[in-house]
């Protein structure tokens, strides 16, 4: 699996994406529009969840 993240599905940003660890769970966050992927137990899972697609909630 590639470590490269897909652009934000909401604003298209592809540079300002941050991996965040909150309480032992990881998620990807767009620093431009503040979209967040789901919280996962590993960095690898967080990248996969982001790249597989997130939706507005």
C-alpha positions in Angstrom: 0.0 0.0 0.0 1.2 3.5 -0.8 1.8 6.0 2.0 0.6 8.7 -0.4 -2.7 10.2 0.6 -5.4 11.1 -1.9 -6.5 14.8 -2.0 -9.2 15.9 0.3 -12.6 14.9 -1.2 -14.2 18.1 -0.1 -11.7 20.9 -1.0 -9.2 19.1 -3.2 -6.2 20.0 -0.9 -3.3 17.5 -1.3 -0.5 19.2 0.7 -2.1 20.2 4.0 -3.1 16.8 5.3 -2.1 15.8 8.8 -2.1 12.4 10.7 -3.5 13.0 14.2 -3.3 10.7 17.2 -6.1 11.2 19.7 -6.2 8.8 22.6 -4.4 6.0 20.7 -6.6 6.3 17.6 -5.4 7.9 14.4 -7.1 9.9 11.7 -6.2 12.1 8.7 -7.3 15.7 8.9 -7.4 18.3 6.2 -5.8 21.5 7.5 -7.7 23.6 4.9 -11.3 22.6 5.4 -11.0 20.5 8.6 -12.5 17.4 7.1 -11.5 14.3 9.1 -11.3 10.6 8.3 -12.5 8.0 10.7 -10.5 7.1 13.8 -8.5 3.9 13.4 -6.2 1.9 15.6 -3.1 2.2 13.3 -1.6 4.8 11.0 -1.9 2.3 8.1 -5.6 1.8 8.7 -6.2 5.6 8.9 -4.4 6.1 5.6 -6.5 3.3 4.0 -9.7 4.8 5.4 -8.9 8.2 4.0 -7.8 6.9 0.6 -10.9 4.6 0.3 -13.1 7.7 0.7 -14.7 9.6 3.5 -18.2 11.2 3.4 -19.8 14.1 5.1 -21.5 13.3 8.4 
